[in-house]
Amino acid sequence: MSDQSFDAVVIGAGIMGCSIAYALAAGGRRACVVERGPSAGSGSTSASSAVIRFNYSTWTGVASAWESKHAWEEWVDHLGGGDEAGLARFIRTGGLLLESPGQDRATVYELFDRAGVPYELWDAGTMRERLPLLDTGRYHPPKAITDEAFFDEPTGELTGCWTPDCGFVDDPQLAAHNLMTAAVRHGATFRFRTGVTGIEARGRVTGVGLADGTRLSAPVVINAAGPHSGAVNALAGVGDDFVVSTRPLRQEVHEVRAPDGYGQDGRGLLVADPDLGTYFRTTPSGGLIVGGTEPECDPLQWLDDPDDYHLHSTKAVYDAQLYRTARRVPSLTVPHTPRGVAGVYDVSDDWIPIYDKTALPGYYVAIGTSGNQFKNAPVAGLFLTAIIDACENGQDHDAESVRLTLPRTGHEVDLSHYSRRRRINRDSSFSVMG
């Protein structure tokens, strides 16, 4: 069996693994990324809606998203160069978050003010004036389309919060490739189509064994394996001290043609609609991407095996998402045949990721990231590198949390927010909204 030596091994070449590899390599570490799939971003990343928004229930959540927005806007600068495959683009559309019961909107607005996120509070009249294709009715709670009450008239009108800097990244898989290319520029290597079969340790991590018989020795290993992160943790024998756990979740996102006038003349936008349990955004080609916000009336499709799931979109989920969206956008046409993608997310108990050390020295995790962390990919690498640097230099992140000053906005974040041993955040939406 061949043996190769690196300073760090990253397991997983999704958007998170590529970001981590880039940050490690730019910081001077010889990094190797191992990916069981055929290319960067070919797993959960490829199924991402790639939404850029800022509404979170915590300071670190808001500050991280706002910092990342600046990096997406200055993508070439963030990468330190171009990519022969082309560059992913941040499309700024603005976004509207509609109200729903249970939102702690005052806290979110306070965090926006602290971070410097511009926003406007809109009443129903303003929404009708600015976005005339939207129905401003209140339909909460979201209902199954088989419920007799699904087509009931609204019980009032909504207000909303408009954030002009929201938008989306036009090609999430290309964004992962861009980060891979940036990492390679700094000396990182990538190995595709081979999985990790063992995590080796003698008191601390010493390396990983691969399915092709190769052994990679390294004093640092980072699990960024997405929905396979649980299996990788089992190989490392960690998890007993995790307060927050992760599970693979099957998700669907669908695409239809946007109605005439939606997405034109500045009217295209991101809408987060917890009142009806959906979110939707435009595409550069005139489409509308539609997903769900995990309303209580929809069963969640948790998986025991992340490789054993139905690969195609289903009529049941498509109808639920599209007919709810059509209530909000009455001019939307809902074709009979679904068109969309199904993927597997790696979801934590409170939908907040785990960026942390573990009880095994040298073994770190960037897990539970699916659903709402694509937007934070530019800072995820910085987070893991800061934690690794501190811990490898003797700091106990569990006892003395690592703090990081974000380079573009200057905001300070406490990375214990993402600890495996944190209390579950009861202010979370427990959905893709975070």
Summary of the structure (lengths in Angstrom):
residues: 434
radius of gyration: 21.3
end to end distance: 43.9
largest distance: 69.3
contacts: 1530
relative contact order: 0.20
helix: 27%
strand: 25%
